[in-house]
């Protein structure tokens, strides 16, 4: 695949007339529908963790998505517009993304096999996972995940760590 990051950036910078929701949908779809064979590790590095790990947080007014792809791409974007593409170029972000993808792969037994990827409802966190052997999805109330009393709480914590590193690396 030529330029995975370039495809994400092109979708993020969609032409005039595209609503924030359309841009968000395009970014989300790109990560969740691209053929697995198109994801490549740089320099022939072996895969570890999930090909794609995504955490989506539902709010009353929309949702926020954090996605880590095994090729080093890390993005964060919202239905209301705005976001960050290319945060994985920062070492601390990449380390947090690798951990998130690893925890996600370990948690796939807590997720359901899926052929579609429903979005989160308000107050819910939904995890989307793509591995070499299938696609998975699962959700839980954010308050329960944050309390540490849910089987997916470790995955939620790893996702929150990734959000923190993205914010630290891209203060604007």
N, C-alpha and C positions, 0 to 999 in steps of 0.2 A: 504494500500500500504506500502510495507516495503521500507524505505529509499529513499524517493523522492530526497533528496539532494545527496544521494549516486548514484542514477541513473544519475543525472546531472553531477556529478563529473566524473563518468565512461565515459559518452559521451564526456566530455571535454578532458579527457585524453585518447582518442582513441589510439589504437595501432599504431605501426609504419606503414607507408604507407598511412595513412589518411591525406588528404590535409586539410589545414585550412578551406577551403570551405565546405568540407564534415563534419568536426567537427561542424562548424557553423550551417549547415543544420540540423544535428542531434539534436543539442541543441534547435534550433528553433522549429523543428517538435515535439520534446518531450513536450514542453509547449503548443503547439497548437493542438495536437491530442490526448493527454492522456484523457481517460474517466474522465468526471467531478467527478464521484464518488470516484476517486482515490485521489483527493485533500482533505486533512484533516487538520483541525485546531488543533494546539497543545492543549492538556489538555481540549478538548471539548469546547473551546471558540467558541462563535457564529461567523458566517461569517458577515463581513461588507465589502462593496465595491465589486469589481469584484473578481472572482476566479483567473483570470489571466489578468493582464494589461501589455501591451507591447508597447513600443515606438521604432520605427525603423527609423533611419536617413540615407537617401541615399546620397552617395558620388559618384564622378566619378569613383573611384577605388573599390567601394563595399559599405558595409553598416555596421552600428553599431546597436546593439539591446540591449535594457534595458528591463528586465522583472521582474515583481513583482508578486509573487504568494501568495495567501491568507494564506498558511501555514507558511509564514515567509521567504520563499526562495526568494532571490534577486540575480540577475546575470546581468552581462554586458559583451558582447562579440562582436567580429567583424569578418567579412568575411575574413579578412587578417590574422587572427590568434590572439590569445591572448584574455584575458578577466579576469573576476573575477566571481567565483562561491562561494556562501556562504556569501556574504556581509551582508545579513539580520541578521547575528549574532551580529551585532553592533547596539546598541539602536537607534542612530541617523539615521542610514540607515533604520531601521525598521519603525521608525516614518514617514520618508519621503515616504517609500514604501506604508504604510497604507494610507497616504494622496493621493498618486498617484492612488491607487486602488479605493479610494472613489470618487475622481474627475472623474476617468474613468467611474465608474458606473453611476454617475450623467450625464455624457456626451453621454451616449449611444444613446440618441435620435438624436444626431448629426451624428451618424455612421450608416452604412448600415448593415443589416443582411447579413451574409456571410456563405458559406459552404467551402470556401477556404480562404486562407490568403495571398493575393499577397504581395510581397516585395515592398519596396519603390524604386522610381526612383531617379536619382541624383537630389539633391536640394529639395527633398520632405521628409516630415515626415509622416510616416504611423503609425496609432494606431490600435492595435489588442486587442480585448477585449473578454473574455469568462466569462459569467455569468451563474448562475444556469438555466436561461431561454433562453439562446441562445449565438451565436457567432456574433461578430460585427467587422467591419473594416471601416476605413476612412482615408483620407489623405489630406494634404494641403501643399503648398510651405512653406519651413522653414522660409523664410524671412517674409511672411505674418503672420505666427504664432508668430514669435518673435516680430513683431510690436504691437501685442496685438489687432489687428483688425480682428480677425477671431473667430468664435464661439468655436473653439478648442484651442484657445490661453491659457486658464487657464489650460487645460490638458497638453499642451506643457510645460508651466511654472512648473507644478508639476513634470513632467518628468525630466526637467533640474535640479530642486532641488534635485531629487533622484540621478542624475548623480553626482552632486556636493558632496553629502554625501558619495557616493560610493568612489569617488576619495579621499576625506578626510580620510576615514576609511582604505583605502588600498593604501597608498602612493607609493608603489612599482609598 
